[in-house]
Amino acid sequence: MRDEAEIRGHRKTYIGALPGRIIQSLKKAGTSNPVFVLDEIDKLSSGSQGDPSSALLEVLDPEQNNAFYDNFLELGYDLSKVMFIATANNLGGIHPALRDRMEIINVSGYTIEEKVVIGKQHLLPKQLKEHGLDKKSIQLVNPVLERIVEGYTRESGVRGLDKQIAKVTRYAAKSIAMEETYAVKPALSDLTEILGPEKVSRDLYETNEIAGVVIGLAWTSVGGDILFIESAISPGKGLLNITGNLGKIMKESFTIAMEYIKANALQLGLADFKFDKYNIHIHVPEGATPKDGPSAGITILTSLVSLLTQKRVKKNLSMTGEITLRGKVLPVGGIKEKILAAKRSKIKEIILCESNRKDIEEIKDSYLKGLTFHFVKEMGEVLALALTNQKVKNTKKL
């Protein structure tokens, strides 16, 4: 929506003038206290016809919407009894003044277990009805639904899952129409024939045989994911090379981590290391995927210290948190999604900032089963937890 008149209404001097959508909807509802859903409010855009965001200020502000002025009615109308619910994918797209009038309720993405239940109880019956089939035509057991979720969708909601279940249902409908035999209860091996090869490959924990490789946790718009941070060293002139399609915030984290190591070389056992004799290269796969955010600081620092000391990183460990130049660990967001990503990837231990403890307490115990959490305040605590005293095989002499 880019026309302000859609909300404020048209003046009667224009041919085909109408009240705004708010007043029209009130007329259609037949009551002055309905529930309004403003879907995708972050997609508003201003054009030559005005700015709808400024018009919505009058609609949503409880201090002034008791006298909302519609240009067509030419009098104030009381909207204070209306319950407005707005949805958005990204808060950054909402005008700050408009966002200030709202109470923000963050809804995190579904877990795999939740998606399986939604698929079985809601999406499959819906698709069966739309395709004219009964419950006996196709049945999806939990392991098959779980494989569809993990191998064919990458999202925080279930829209993609709905499409994949629709494909399975169409496969059954086609087989019935052409009088072909098919598996009423498809096995995992049947999914490749029905849906094709898996579209999504998720990273899993790998060995700790190489120094400088640490697993971080990242938040994305489609849920959490694990993030490998790799570093390598070679003879040179003290250059720091960074690759992996990174944003400004992550590049700053690399610089802070490197300067912290140089400033605390004695405590880290690197007093004799000649920083000006080696080049350090840090990479964050995959190179084509843009990455940014303030949550990789402790992972970067651990990777660099592991590389320079050639010490192994603890097995099945991941971490998330930002650092300061003094070595303080700062809290980050998206904890629930990150924890679920770690669990999917067979991670056993997670290092978090002490300030993120409250986020863990809000998560169901069933999601935390099998995970051990370490809460830290200083970077020294992170290194003590993450690094072992074992040297990697074929240790480089630096």
N, C-alpha and C positions, 0 to 999 in steps of 0.2 A: 504494500500500500504506500503510495507516494502523494496522494491528493488529500490535503487537509479538510476539504469539504466532505469527504467520506465520513468524517467524525463530527465536524461542526455543522454540517448541513449546507445547502445552497441558499443563497439569498433569492427571494421571490421575484426579483427583477429578471432572472434567467429563465429561458424556456426549458421546460422539463425539470424544474427545481424540485428537490426532494429533501426530506429531513436527513440528518446524518444516520449512519448505520446503527448507532446506539439507540436513538429514538425509534427507528424502524423496528428494531429487534424487540424493544419494550412493547410496542404495539402488537407485534406478532405473538409475544409471550402472554399478553393479556394481564400482566401484573407489574407492579412497580418494584418488586424485590426478587427478581430472578437471579440465577447464577450465570454469569457471563464467562466464557472461556476465550481468552485472547491468545490464539495459537501462534507460536513462532514470533513473539513480539520483537525479537532481535533482528528480524528481517525487514523492519521498517526502513524506508529510505526517503530522504527529502528531495523534492524536485521543484520545477518552476511553479507548481500549484501550492507550494507551502511545505511546512514540516509537520507531518502527523504526530511526531514525538511531542512537540510543544502543545498540540491540541489534546493529546492524551494526558498531559499534566493536569488539565482541568478535570478530566474524567476520573483519574485515579487518586488525586489528592483529597484526602478526607476533610481537609480544612476548607476547600472551595467547591467540592462537587455537589454540595447541597443546593447550589444555584447555577448549575451548568447551563450555559447559554447556547441554544441551537439557533442558527441563522434563519432557518425556515420557520420555526415556531415564533421567533422574536420575543421570547420570554424565557426566564430561568426555569429549569426543571430539576427536581431533587433526585440525585443519583446516589445519595448516601446509603440507601437501603439495599442497593445492588451489591452482590458478592462477585468481585472480579478475581478470576484466576488466570494468570498469564503463564505461558510456557516459553522457554528459550533453551537453545543448545549452548549458547555462549553468552555469558554476561557482558563480555567486552563489547558486544554489538549494541548494547542498550545505552541510550543517552544517560550520562551520570545523574542529571536532575530527575529523570524519570525513574531510574533505579533506586534513588533515594526515597521515593514514595512507596516502594514495595517492601514487603517482608520476604526475604530470600529463604527458600527451602531447597537445599541441595538434595537431589535424588541420585544416588549412585547407580551404576549399571548392575544388571543381574549377574549372579554367580552361575557357574555351569549347572549346579544342582537345581537352581531356580528355573533356568531355561528349560531343563529336561522336564520338570513338572509342568511348566506352562505349555510346552510343546505337546505333552501327552494329554493334559486335561482340557486345553482350549484350542490350540492351533490345529491339531489333527482332526478333532470332531468338526471344526469349522470347514476345513478343506474337504472332508468326506461329504459333508452336506452340500457344498458348492459343486462337487463333481458327481453328485447323485449316487453316492455309494453308501453302503451300510458299514457298521463296525467290523463285520467279519471279512470285509474286502481287503483290508490292509491293517496290520497291527505292528506297531513299532515298540520294541522293548527298550529299556533304559540304556543299555550299552550302545545300541545303534543310534539312539537320539543323542547320546553324549558324543559319539564319533562325528555325527552331523554338525553338532555345535562347534566342536574343536577343529574339525578338518575342513569345513565348508563355509563357515561364517567368521567374521571378525567385526564385532559390533558390541555396543553396550546394551542395546535393546534386543528385540526378537523379530524385527522386520525381515532380516535376511533368513532367519530360521524358518519363518512362515513361507518364504519363497521355496526353500529347499524341501520342506514338507509337502508343498503343493506339487513339486516335481515328482516326488515319490508317489503321491496320490494319482497324478496323471499317468504315471507308468502303470499303476494297477488298473486304472480306467481303460487305458489303451489295450492292455493285455486281455481284459474282460471283453471289450468290444470286438477284438480280433480272434477271440476264443483261443488264446495262447495260455499255456501253463506258466505260472509265476509263483514266487515265494510269497505267501500271505504274510509270513513273519520273516522279513528279510534279515539275513545274517550280516555280520560286518563285511564278509567277503563279497556280498551282493551289492554293496554301495557303489563300488567302482563302476559296475555295469549300469546302475540306475542314475547316478549323479556325476559320473566321470571321475577322473583322478582328484585327489584332495587339492583344494585351492589354497589352503593356509597351512604353512609349516611353522610351528612355534619353537622357539629356542628352548633347549633343555640344558641342565647343568652339565658341564664338561669337566674333564680332569684338571687337577691343579699342578700338572707336571711342568708348566711353563711359568717363569717369573713374569710379573707385570700384567697378568690377566686377572681382572676382578669383575664380579657380577654386581651391577647396580640394578635398581628398580626404577621404572619409569611409569608415569601416568600418561595415557593417551586418551583421545576422545572416544575410543572404542574399548576402554578398559585399561588394565595394567599390563605391563610387559617387563621382561627382564632385559637388561642392557649390558652387553659385554664392553668393557673398556680395556684396550690392549695398548701396551707400550713396549718400545724396543729402543736399543741404544747402539750407537756406532761411533767410531772415531770421527772427530770433527772439530768444530770451533765453538761449542757451547750453544748451538741453536736449538730452539724448541719448535718442532713442526707439529701442527695439529690438523688432522683430516677427519672426514666423516660427516660433511654437510651440517656443521654446527652453527648455532646462533651466537649472538654476542654474549649472553649470560654464561653459557658453557665455556666459551673461550676465556672469559674472565676467571672462571673457576680454575682452569688449567694454569693460568698465570699466577693466581694466588697460591695454588698448591706448590708450584715450583719455587716461588719465593719463600714460602714457609719452610720448605726443605732446606734451602740454602741458609736461612736464618737460624735453623735449629739443627744444623749438620752434626754438631758435637753430640747432642742427646740421641740422635738417630744412628750414631755409629758411622757417620760419613765425614768425619773431620778431615780425613786424608784424601777424600775424593776430589779429583780435579774437574770441576764442572766445565771449565773452559776447554777441556780436551776431548769432550764427547758431544755428539748431537743426540737429542732425545726426540723420538717420534711417537706421538699418541694418536690412536685411531679408534673411532667408535663405529662399528658396523651397524647396519648396512650403509654404505657410502651414499646411496641415492636417496635415502630417507632423511628429510629434515629433522633435526633434533635441537631442542633448546629447553631451558628451564633451570631453576635453582635447586636441583636435588641431587646432583652428581658429585658435589665437592669432596665428600669423604671417600667416595669410590675412586676418584681421580688420584687423590693423595695416597691412598693405599696402593694403587697400581704403581705409582712412581717409586714409592719406598720399597715395594717388593722388587721392582726392577733393579734399583740401585744397590740393594743389599743382597739380591739374588736369593731371597727367602721365599719359601712356599706360602701361599695363602691357604687358610684353613679350608678343608673340604666342605662342600654343601653350604656355603655361606654367601649371603648377599647383604647389601646395605643401601641405605638412602639417607641423605642429609647434606646440608650445605655447610661450608666452613668460612671462618673469617681469617684474616692474616695473623691473628693472635692464636689461632688453633681452636677457637670455640666451635662447637657443633650447633647448627641452627635447625629448627624444626621445618618440615616440609608438608605438603598436602597430598591428597589422593592415597592415604594410607591403606584403606580397605582394598582398593583395586590393586595396589602394589603387592599386598600380602597374598591375595588370591593368585596373582601371577607367579609369585615365588612358590606357592604350594603346587601349582600346575607343573612347574619346572623342576620339581623334586628337591627344592631347597629345604634345608632343615633348620638353619639358624639365620636370624635377621638382626642387623644392628640398626638402631634408630636413636634419634635424639631423645633425651629425657622428657622434653616438652611434648613429645608425641605419645607419651604413655596414656594420656586421656583419650586419644583416638582409638587405642587398642581396647580400652575398657568399654567402648561403645559397640564393639563388634561381637557377634555371637560366638560363644565358645566353640561351637561345632566347626566354624571356619578356622579357628586357631589350633585345632587338634594336630599334633605332630610337629608343631613349630616351637622353637625356643627364641625368645626375644632378649636382646641385650640393649639396655638404655644407657646412653653415654652423654657426657657434657663436654669433654675435651678430646682433641684429636689423639692425644697420647693413649687414651682408653681404647679408641678404635684400633690403633695399630697393635696394642697389646692383645686384643681379642682376635684380630684378623690374621696376623702373621705368626707363623710357627718359627721355631729355631732350626728347622730342617732346610738345608740348601737344595735347590733344584738340581736335577741331573745335568751333567755337562755345564756346570756353573762357569759363567764368563769371568775372567780375571780383569777387574776394572781398576 
